[in-house]
Structures are given as structure tokens and as C-alpha cells.
Amino acid sequence: MMTSAVRHVQGRKVAELLGEWTAGAAASSQQLHRALRRLVLDGVLAPATRLPAERDLASSLGVSRTLVVRALELLREDDLVASRRGAGSWITVPSGGDGEGAVTGLFGPSGEGALNMAQATPCAPPELDDALDRARPRFAELYPGSGYDPRGLLRLRERLAERFTRRGLPTGPHQILVTSGAQHAFSLTLRALVAPGERVLVEHPTYPNALEAVRGLRASTVGVPMVDGSWDLDAVEATLRQAAPRLAYLIPDFQNPTGARLDEAGRQRLGTALRRNGTSAVVDETLVDMDLDGVAQPLPMAAFAEERVITVGSASKSFWGGLRIGWVRASEDILQRIAATRVAGDLGTPVLEQVVFAELLADADTVLGRRREKMRARRDRLVELLGTHCPEWRFQVPRGGLSLWCDLGVPVGGKLAVIAEQHGVHIGSGMHFAAHGNLERFLRLPYTLPPEQLEDGVARLARARDALRSGVSSVEFPVM
């Protein structure tokens, strides 16, 4: 997977990334366009990446230069590539893109009736309207102030601290810093604690934007594979001991994308390993509230190694991504370092959103109860649909989180993603989540869409799979 810094990619590397892009048929500019487009949408070719010269790319792929020129023209029409005479071509950010990030490639598909089954992001809860009404007078109370506060509004920090305390981790507002989402929280922490060239331990697979943040800093990732849908703690301990990473990035609650949850015994063991090796860890709790089966929650990871754990969280999965609210929970000295790093880029999270979220937290139990009930039903419906339409795909039904991690049985995730898009459905192939290797056997399928869209999306996926099996192109195999 490519890094997020500006770079030039050579023709032989593009050929390696594309693999068998012709899908068994004679090469065409349309096929090359679709295959390159998928690399862009999956974040493998990140924005600002300089593409090889047309002649170099044609030679590396064993096709005519005319075919390459036409494929690049189609990418320019998609607003995915820009070119200038004498300067070559480079990857751009599509206009109108949204979702989990331009870097990670979880843009929604284009076209009427298209479905996005790459984003694991629920819509806003109905309780948001009441929170907005209550926030109006609260917001007016802040007018006399400057509106700048790198730590965040005290009222919101108090409510976040109270939620940690209720979970068994005593916390005060002085231990909370409000950010513009969990990705912002992680990036700030990374910049404060890690220097270029240092190592960061990550799970494999893991959240793609975290990988891009590490690589964008020019630090190196050390991936520890998840085995049979769980953590290999022997391997984690060995990696901490042998690689001496400066930082670890971990998702112990409904790990993204596998959905696994680390039990208390595992947390105790991991906390001991962090302390023994002097490694700090950023623990991502973005999905901690999405406990769909109501089993007893283990204590937060910070309860087992508080001096070594920096916790980041977000309103995006539990409440709504449009609020753009995240937070860091850490010791005061760590928060001071993060706040000092922050002022070089921004002076604080927007105040209105903080006021609204503080009001929404007043109804947190109600909002989350309804959210869990809805997501539980959608999870079960997706499991049922896959059993009917794609029974050969294997997955563990997660107790929480927002997606299934599907083993396709064969390494065709990238090809399936290309063909699925021609059937009007956008999916996140396994390579998107790979710390190393390509995870082409896997696919992440969120269950955040309404049931009728899940039904339509799985039916389209099944048709795309059948087209892939038979080697039939999307032009010859129309969407029904």
C-alpha cells in the first residue's frame, strides 16, 4: 500500500499493484481505466501521486501507448487524474467526495441508484434535533468569549470524563482534549510522540486512515497479524520486545475491520507488556459504544496501564459523523504536548458542534439504546442475506461494531470491487486494511445501510461475483 506523502510511482510498480487487471479478457482502455480507478478509490494511489510516463506504463503493462492514453483520458473525465504538458499526470481528489476520507478511498459511487457499501457510518439520530434546540441558548452564553480553546469546552470535557468514570476508569475533565474526530486525535498524538523513522506497532488488518497517518509522518508500521479473528498476544509481546516500537495503535473494542473484542485477561496481559517494554499505546475506542449483544463490557484498556495508554474516541460511529467531534484521554503532561502540537495546525474544535454534542450526551443512553437495536437488526439481516446469496463467504458474526469481515475463499477482492462498481455498488476490499501484504481474500461489509438497501446491495454483489466467475464484463452483464 502506498504512503500518503507526495511521490512518483514507476510503471513496474503500477503493474504489480494492478495484478491481473484484464480479468481474463483482452486488454482494453476501459478495463485499465476501471482498474486504475479502483487503486485510486482504495487509496493505494493516493492524492498527489505522480504517475509514470505513458510510454513507461504501456511498456510495463505490455499494452499500446494509445490504450494507456485513452485510459488516462477517462480518469481525467472522472476528475481522478490531472495532467499538464511537461509535468506529466498525477492523482487528484475527486470533487464532491465524502465519507471516511479521501486518503482511504471510501468515496461513494457515482450514478443514480448507486450504493456505498464501503462506509461504516450511520446517519444522524432523530434526537439530534432536540439537542440542537437545547444548544441554542447554551451557545449564546459563549459569545462574550474568544471562542478559542485548544482543550475544548469544559462542559463537554466534563461529560466525556463522566462517561469514562462510569465505565470504571476514574477521569477528570483535565484529562480530556476535544478534537475534530478520532482521526484528528490520533494524528495529533502521533505528531506529538513519534518522529520520522520511528516504528509504530499496528494490528493487521487495521483502520486504513491510521496507516496513512503513520506513513504520512514517514514513520514505519510494524504489523502484527490478527489470527482467527483475535489477537496473537504472543506475537504482540515478541514484537514489542524485539522491534521496540515508539508507539502502538490498537483497537481492542470491536476491532476495525475484524469486529473482535479483547477480553479483560488479554487487556491485563497487553498492559503488562506495554509497561515492561516502555511502549505507549493509542487505544482507539471509536466503536466501543456499539456493543450489540449486551454482554458485560471489559474495563477500558487504560485501566490496565494508565501511564502508557492514550485513549481516542469519536462521536462519528455512536452518534453522527457530521458533528466532527473526537477526543483524547491521557495524562496531563501528554495532553500538554498534544495541545502544543495542535496550535501549529488549528486553535480548537468548532464551538457550536461541541455545544450540540454536549447536549446530545445528556440523552446518550436513549440514543445509543436505539442505535444498537437498529444496528443489531441490520447486522442480523446482512448475515441472513449473505447466507442466501453468498453462502461460500465465511465470517465470524461480531458481537458489536458496524461491519462484517468476510473471507471470500479466493484472492479476488480487488477484482470483485472493480466489477461490483460496474453493478452500482462500492465496496472496501481487503487490501484497503492491510498493514502489509494485500489481504485480497477479504472484504469488509458494513451493515449501516437501511435493510432494503442491504438487500439490493447484496443482490448486486452476488451478480458481480457471478460475472467475475464467468469472466463476463459489466457491459455484457448488465445490472438487473
C-alpha positions as CSV (number, residue, x, y, z in Angstrom):
1,M,0.0,0.0,0.0
2,M,1.4,3.4,-0.9
3,T,2.2,6.2,1.6
4,S,0.3,9.4,1.7
5,A,3.4,11.7,1.0
6,V,3.9,13.2,-2.5
7,R,5.7,10.6,-4.6
8,H,6.4,9.2,-8.0
9,V,5.3,5.7,-8.8
10,Q,7.1,3.8,-11.6
11,G,5.4,1.7,-14.3
12,R,6.5,-1.6,-12.9
13,K,5.0,-0.8,-9.5
14,V,1.7,0.1,-11.1
15,A,1.8,-3.2,-12.9
16,E,2.4,-5.0,-9.7
17,L,-0.5,-3.2,-7.9
18,L,-2.9,-3.9,-10.8
19,G,-2.2,-7.6,-10.9
20,E,-4.4,-9.5,-13.5
21,W,-6.4,-6.4,-14.3
22,T,-7.7,-7.7,-17.6
23,A,-9.8,-10.3,-15.7
24,G,-9.2,-13.0,-18.4
25,A,-10.3,-10.8,-21.3
26,A,-8.3,-8.9,-24.0
27,A,-6.9,-5.7,-22.6
28,S,-8.9,-2.6,-23.3
29,S,-8.7,1.1,-22.2
30,Q,-12.0,0.7,-20.3
31,Q,-10.6,-2.2,-18.3
32,L,-7.4,-0.3,-17.5
33,H,-9.5,2.8,-16.6
34,R,-11.6,0.7,-14.2
35,A,-8.6,-1.0,-12.6
36,L,-6.6,2.3,-12.1
37,R,-9.8,4.0,-10.8
38,R,-10.1,1.3,-8.2
39,L,-6.5,1.8,-7.0
40,V,-7.3,5.5,-6.5
41,L,-10.6,4.9,-4.7
42,D,-8.9,2.4,-2.4
43,G,-6.2,4.8,-1.5
44,V,-3.5,2.7,-3.0
45,L,-2.6,5.5,-5.4
46,A,-3.1,8.5,-3.0
47,P,-3.7,12.1,-4.0
48,A,-0.7,13.9,-5.4
49,T,1.0,10.6,-6.6
50,R,2.9,11.2,-9.8
51,L,2.0,8.6,-12.4
52,P,4.7,7.1,-14.7
53,A,5.1,8.4,-18.2
54,E,2.7,6.9,-20.7
55,R,5.4,5.1,-22.5
56,D,6.8,3.6,-19.3
57,L,3.3,2.5,-18.1
58,A,2.5,1.0,-21.5
59,S,5.7,-1.0,-21.6
60,S,5.3,-2.3,-18.0
61,L,1.7,-3.4,-18.8
62,G,2.5,-4.9,-22.2
63,V,-0.1,-2.8,-24.0
64,S,-0.1,0.0,-26.5
65,R,0.6,3.6,-25.6
66,T,-2.7,4.5,-27.3
67,L,-4.6,2.3,-24.8
68,V,-2.9,4.0,-21.8
69,V,-3.6,7.4,-23.2
70,R,-7.3,6.7,-23.5
71,A,-7.4,5.2,-20.0
72,L,-5.9,8.3,-18.6
73,E,-8.4,10.4,-20.5
74,L,-11.2,8.5,-18.9
75,L,-9.6,9.1,-15.4
76,R,-9.4,12.8,-16.2
77,E,-13.1,12.8,-17.0
78,D,-13.7,11.2,-13.6
79,D,-11.7,14.0,-12.0
80,L,-9.3,11.4,-10.6
81,V,-6.2,12.5,-12.7
82,A,-4.8,15.8,-13.7
83,S,-2.2,16.4,-16.4
84,R,-0.1,19.2,-17.6
85,R,2.3,19.3,-20.6
86,G,5.8,18.9,-19.5
87,A,4.7,17.9,-15.9
88,G,3.1,14.6,-16.6
89,S,0.0,13.2,-14.7
90,W,-0.9,12.9,-11.1
91,I,-3.7,11.6,-8.8
92,T,-6.2,14.2,-7.7
93,V,-9.0,14.3,-5.1
94,P,-12.4,13.8,-6.8
95,S,-14.8,16.8,-6.4
96,G,-17.8,16.0,-4.2
97,G,-16.0,13.2,-2.3
98,D,-17.1,12.5,1.2
99,G,-17.2,9.6,3.7
100,E,-14.3,8.2,5.7
101,G,-11.6,10.1,3.8
102,A,-10.1,11.0,0.5
103,V,-6.9,9.2,1.6
104,T,-8.6,5.9,2.3
105,G,-10.7,5.7,-0.8
106,L,-14.1,5.2,0.8
107,F,-15.8,7.6,-1.6
108,G,-19.4,6.9,-2.5
109,P,-20.0,5.6,-6.0
110,S,-21.3,7.8,-8.7
111,G,-24.5,7.4,-10.7
112,E,-28.2,7.2,-9.9
113,G,-29.1,4.4,-7.6
114,A,-25.5,3.6,-6.7
115,L,-24.9,2.1,-3.2
116,N,-22.0,2.7,-0.9
117,M,-21.2,-0.5,1.0
118,A,-17.7,0.7,1.9
119,Q,-18.5,3.3,4.5
120,A,-19.3,2.1,8.0
121,T,-21.1,5.3,9.0
122,P,-24.7,5.5,10.3
123,C,-26.9,8.5,9.7
124,A,-27.8,11.1,12.3
125,P,-30.1,10.1,15.2
126,P,-33.6,11.8,15.5
127,E,-32.6,13.0,18.9
128,L,-30.2,15.4,17.3
129,D,-33.0,17.9,16.6
130,D,-33.8,18.2,20.3
131,A,-30.1,18.6,21.1
132,L,-29.9,21.4,18.6
133,D,-32.8,23.2,20.2
134,R,-31.2,22.9,23.7
135,A,-27.8,24.0,22.3
136,R,-29.1,27.4,21.1
137,P,-29.2,29.2,24.4
138,R,-26.0,27.4,25.6
139,F,-24.2,28.6,22.5
140,A,-25.3,32.2,23.1
141,E,-23.8,32.1,26.6
142,L,-20.3,31.7,25.0
143,Y,-20.5,34.9,22.8
144,P,-18.5,37.1,25.2
145,G,-15.5,34.7,25.0
146,S,-12.9,34.4,22.2
147,G,-14.2,31.0,21.0
148,Y,-10.7,29.6,21.0
149,D,-9.9,26.7,23.4
150,P,-7.4,24.0,22.2
151,R,-8.5,21.8,25.1
152,G,-12.3,22.0,24.3
153,L,-15.3,23.3,26.2
154,L,-15.3,22.4,29.9
155,R,-18.9,21.3,29.8
156,L,-18.2,18.7,27.1
157,R,-15.0,17.6,28.7
158,E,-16.9,17.1,32.0
159,R,-19.5,14.9,30.3
160,L,-16.8,12.8,28.5
161,A,-14.9,12.4,31.7
162,E,-18.0,11.3,33.5
163,R,-18.6,8.6,30.8
164,F,-15.1,7.2,31.4
165,T,-15.7,7.1,35.1
166,R,-18.9,5.2,34.7
167,R,-17.0,2.6,32.8
168,G,-14.6,2.0,35.7
169,L,-11.9,4.4,34.7
170,P,-11.9,7.5,37.0
171,T,-11.3,10.5,34.9
172,G,-11.4,14.3,35.3
173,P,-12.0,17.0,32.6
174,H,-8.3,17.9,32.9
175,Q,-7.5,14.5,31.3
176,I,-9.7,15.2,28.2
177,L,-8.8,17.2,25.0
178,V,-11.6,17.6,22.4
179,T,-10.6,17.2,18.7
180,S,-12.2,17.2,15.3
181,G,-12.8,13.5,15.2
182,A,-10.8,10.4,16.2
183,Q,-8.5,10.6,13.2
184,H,-7.6,14.1,14.2
185,A,-7.0,12.9,17.7
186,F,-4.7,10.1,16.5
187,S,-2.8,12.3,14.1
188,L,-2.2,14.9,16.8
189,T,-0.9,12.3,19.2
190,L,1.3,10.7,16.5
191,R,2.9,14.1,15.7
192,A,3.4,14.8,19.4
193,L,5.0,11.4,20.3
194,V,6.6,9.9,17.1
195,A,9.5,11.2,15.0
196,P,10.1,10.2,11.3
197,G,11.8,6.9,11.0
198,E,10.4,5.5,14.3
199,R,8.3,2.4,14.4
200,V,4.6,2.1,15.2
201,L,3.1,-1.3,16.0
202,V,-0.3,-1.9,14.4
203,E,-2.8,-4.7,14.1
204,H,-3.0,-6.4,10.7
205,P,-5.6,-5.7,9.3
206,T,-6.4,-2.3,10.8
207,Y,-8.1,1.0,10.1
208,P,-6.7,2.4,6.8
209,N,-6.6,6.1,7.9
210,A,-4.4,5.2,10.8
211,L,-1.9,3.6,8.4
212,E,-1.9,6.6,6.2
213,A,-1.3,8.9,9.2
214,V,1.8,6.8,10.2
215,R,3.2,6.7,6.7
216,G,2.4,10.4,6.2
217,L,4.7,11.1,9.1
218,R,7.3,9.0,7.5
219,A,7.3,6.6,10.4
220,S,7.2,2.8,9.7
221,T,4.5,0.4,10.6
222,V,5.2,-2.9,12.2
223,G,2.1,-5.2,11.6
224,V,1.1,-8.0,14.0
225,P,-1.4,-10.3,12.3
226,M,-4.8,-11.0,13.8
227,V,-5.2,-14.8,13.9
228,D,-8.5,-16.5,13.6
229,G,-10.3,-13.2,14.3
230,S,-8.4,-12.4,17.5
231,W,-5.1,-11.1,18.8
232,D,-1.9,-13.2,18.9
233,L,-0.7,-11.9,22.2
234,D,2.5,-14.0,22.0
235,A,3.3,-12.2,18.7
236,V,2.4,-8.8,20.2
237,E,4.7,-9.3,23.1
238,A,7.5,-10.5,20.9
239,T,7.1,-7.5,18.6
240,L,7.2,-5.1,21.5
241,R,10.3,-6.7,22.8
242,Q,12.2,-7.2,19.5
243,A,11.1,-4.2,17.4
244,A,10.9,-1.7,20.3
245,P,8.2,0.4,18.6
246,R,7.9,4.0,19.8
247,L,4.1,3.7,19.8
248,A,1.3,1.1,19.3
249,Y,-2.0,1.7,17.7
250,L,-4.7,-0.7,18.9
251,I,-8.4,-1.2,18.6
252,P,-9.4,-3.6,21.4
253,D,-13.2,-2.9,21.2
254,F,-14.8,-4.3,18.0
255,Q,-11.6,-4.1,16.1
256,N,-11.9,-2.5,12.7
257,P,-12.3,-4.4,10.4
258,T,-12.5,-7.8,12.1
259,G,-15.1,-6.9,14.8
260,A,-13.0,-8.7,17.5
261,R,-13.0,-7.6,21.2
262,L,-10.1,-8.2,23.6
263,D,-11.2,-9.7,26.9
264,E,-10.0,-8.4,30.3
265,A,-7.4,-11.1,30.7
266,G,-6.0,-10.1,27.3
267,R,-6.0,-6.4,28.3
268,Q,-4.2,-7.2,31.5
269,R,-1.6,-9.1,29.6
270,L,-1.2,-6.4,27.0
271,G,-1.0,-3.7,29.6
272,T,1.8,-5.6,31.4
273,A,3.7,-5.9,28.1
274,L,3.4,-2.2,27.3
275,R,4.7,-1.3,30.8
276,R,7.5,-3.9,30.6
277,N,8.8,-2.6,27.2
278,G,8.2,1.1,27.9
279,T,5.9,1.4,24.9
280,S,2.9,3.8,24.8
281,A,-0.3,2.9,23.0
282,V,-3.0,4.8,21.3
283,V,-6.2,2.8,22.0
284,D,-9.0,3.6,19.5
285,E,-12.4,3.4,21.2
286,T,-14.4,4.7,18.2
287,L,-16.7,1.7,18.3
288,V,-16.8,1.0,22.0
289,D,-20.5,2.0,22.3
290,M,-21.5,-0.3,19.5
291,D,-21.9,-3.4,21.8
292,L,-24.8,-5.0,20.0
293,D,-25.3,-8.2,22.1
294,G,-25.3,-6.5,25.5
295,V,-22.5,-8.6,27.1
296,A,-20.6,-7.2,30.1
297,Q,-18.1,-4.6,28.9
298,P,-14.5,-5.2,29.9
299,L,-12.7,-2.4,31.6
300,P,-11.1,0.2,29.3
301,M,-7.6,-0.6,28.2
302,A,-6.3,2.4,30.1
303,A,-7.4,0.7,33.4
304,F,-4.6,-1.8,32.9
305,A,-1.7,0.5,32.0
306,E,-2.9,4.1,32.5
307,E,0.5,5.7,32.4
308,R,1.1,4.0,29.0
309,V,-2.3,4.3,27.3
310,I,-3.7,7.3,25.4
311,T,-7.4,6.7,24.5
312,V,-9.0,8.3,21.5
313,G,-12.7,8.3,20.8
314,S,-15.3,9.8,18.5
315,A,-18.9,10.8,18.1
316,S,-18.9,9.5,14.5
317,K,-20.0,5.9,14.9
318,S,-22.1,6.2,18.0
319,F,-23.9,9.4,17.2
320,W,-23.1,11.1,13.9
321,G,-20.0,11.8,11.8
322,G,-21.3,15.2,10.8
323,L,-20.6,16.6,14.2
324,R,-16.8,16.0,13.7
325,I,-16.2,15.6,17.4
326,G,-13.4,13.4,18.8
327,W,-11.3,13.3,22.0
328,V,-8.1,12.2,23.6
329,R,-8.0,10.9,27.2
330,A,-4.5,10.9,28.6
331,S,-2.3,12.2,31.4
332,E,-1.9,16.0,31.8
333,D,1.7,16.0,30.5
334,I,0.7,14.1,27.4
335,L,-2.2,16.4,26.7
336,Q,0.1,19.4,27.1
337,R,2.4,18.0,24.4
338,I,-0.6,17.3,22.1
339,A,-2.1,20.8,22.7
340,A,1.3,22.4,21.9
341,T,1.5,20.4,18.7
342,R,-2.1,21.3,17.8
343,V,-1.7,25.1,17.7
344,A,0.6,24.8,14.7
345,G,-2.4,23.5,12.7
346,D,-5.6,24.7,14.4
347,L,-6.7,26.5,17.5
348,G,-9.5,24.2,18.6
349,T,-12.6,22.3,17.6
350,P,-15.6,24.5,16.4
351,V,-17.7,25.6,19.4
352,L,-21.2,25.0,18.1
353,E,-20.6,21.3,17.4
354,Q,-19.2,20.9,20.9
355,V,-22.2,22.5,22.5
356,V,-24.6,20.3,20.4
357,F,-22.7,17.1,21.3
358,A,-22.7,18.0,25.0
359,E,-26.4,18.3,24.8
360,L,-26.7,15.0,22.9
361,L,-24.7,13.3,25.6
362,A,-27.4,14.2,28.0
363,D,-29.6,11.7,26.1
364,A,-26.7,9.2,25.4
365,D,-28.4,6.2,26.9
366,T,-31.6,6.7,24.9
367,V,-29.7,7.5,21.7
368,L,-27.3,4.6,22.0
369,G,-30.0,2.1,23.0
370,R,-32.0,2.9,19.9
371,R,-28.8,2.9,17.7
372,R,-27.8,-0.5,19.0
373,E,-31.2,-2.0,18.4
374,K,-31.2,-0.8,14.8
375,M,-27.7,-1.9,14.1
376,R,-28.3,-5.3,15.7
377,A,-31.3,-5.9,13.3
378,R,-29.3,-4.8,10.3
379,R,-26.3,-7.0,11.3
380,D,-28.6,-10.0,11.5
381,R,-30.3,-9.1,8.2
382,L,-26.9,-8.9,6.4
383,V,-25.8,-12.2,7.9
384,E,-29.1,-13.7,6.6
385,L,-28.7,-12.2,3.1
386,L,-25.1,-13.4,2.7
387,G,-26.1,-16.9,3.8
388,T,-28.7,-16.9,1.0
389,H,-26.7,-15.1,-1.8
390,C,-23.1,-15.8,-1.0
391,P,-23.0,-18.9,1.2
392,E,-19.4,-19.7,0.3
393,W,-18.2,-16.5,2.1
394,R,-17.0,-17.0,5.7
395,F,-17.1,-14.6,8.6
396,Q,-17.5,-14.5,12.3
397,V,-20.6,-12.7,13.5
398,P,-19.3,-9.9,15.6
399,R,-20.9,-9.0,19.0
400,G,-20.5,-5.4,18.1
401,G,-19.1,-2.8,15.7
402,L,-20.6,-1.9,12.4
403,S,-19.3,-4.4,9.8
404,L,-18.6,-8.0,8.8
405,W,-15.1,-9.1,7.8
406,C,-15.7,-11.6,5.0
407,D,-13.3,-14.3,3.8
408,L,-14.1,-14.8,0.1
409,G,-12.1,-18.0,0.0
410,V,-10.0,-16.9,-3.1
411,P,-7.8,-13.7,-3.6
412,V,-10.3,-11.8,-5.8
413,G,-11.2,-8.8,-3.5
414,G,-9.8,-6.2,-5.8
415,K,-11.3,-7.7,-8.9
416,L,-14.7,-8.1,-7.3
417,A,-14.6,-4.4,-6.2
418,V,-13.9,-3.3,-9.8
419,I,-16.8,-5.4,-11.2
420,A,-19.1,-4.5,-8.3
421,E,-18.8,-0.8,-9.0
422,Q,-20.0,-1.5,-12.6
423,H,-23.1,-3.0,-10.9
424,G,-23.6,0.2,-8.9
425,V,-22.2,-0.9,-5.5
426,H,-19.0,0.4,-4.0
427,I,-17.2,-2.0,-1.6
428,G,-14.0,-1.9,0.5
429,S,-11.6,-4.7,-0.5
430,G,-9.3,-6.3,2.0
431,M,-6.1,-4.6,0.6
432,H,-7.5,-1.3,1.9
433,F,-7.0,-2.5,5.5
434,A,-3.6,-4.2,5.1
435,A,-0.6,-3.2,7.2
436,H,1.4,-5.5,4.9
437,G,0.6,-7.9,2.1
438,N,-2.7,-7.3,0.2
439,L,-5.5,-9.3,2.0
440,E,-7.1,-9.9,-1.4
441,R,-9.1,-12.8,0.1
442,F,-11.1,-10.4,2.3
443,L,-13.9,-7.9,2.1
444,R,-15.4,-5.5,4.7
445,L,-19.2,-5.2,4.5
446,P,-20.8,-2.6,6.8
447,Y,-24.4,-3.1,7.9
448,T,-25.2,0.6,8.4
449,L,-27.5,0.9,5.4
450,P,-31.3,0.5,5.7
451,P,-32.5,-3.1,5.2
452,E,-33.9,-2.5,1.7
453,Q,-30.5,-1.1,0.6
454,L,-28.7,-4.0,2.2
455,E,-30.9,-6.4,0.3
456,D,-30.3,-4.6,-3.0
457,G,-26.6,-4.3,-2.3
458,V,-26.0,-8.0,-1.6
459,A,-28.0,-9.0,-4.7
460,R,-25.8,-6.7,-6.8
461,L,-22.7,-8.2,-5.1
462,A,-23.9,-11.7,-5.9
463,R,-24.3,-10.7,-9.6
464,A,-20.9,-9.1,-9.6
465,R,-19.4,-12.3,-8.1
466,D,-21.1,-14.4,-10.8
467,A,-19.8,-12.1,-13.5
468,L,-16.3,-12.4,-12.1
469,R,-16.5,-16.2,-12.0
470,S,-17.6,-16.4,-15.6
471,G,-15.2,-13.7,-16.8
472,V,-18.1,-11.7,-18.3
473,S,-17.5,-7.9,-18.4
474,S,-20.1,-5.5,-16.9
475,V,-21.0,-4.3,-20.4
476,E,-22.1,-7.8,-21.3
477,F,-23.6,-8.5,-17.9
478,P,-25.9,-5.5,-17.1
479,V,-27.4,-4.6,-13.7
480,M,-30.9,-6.1,-13.4
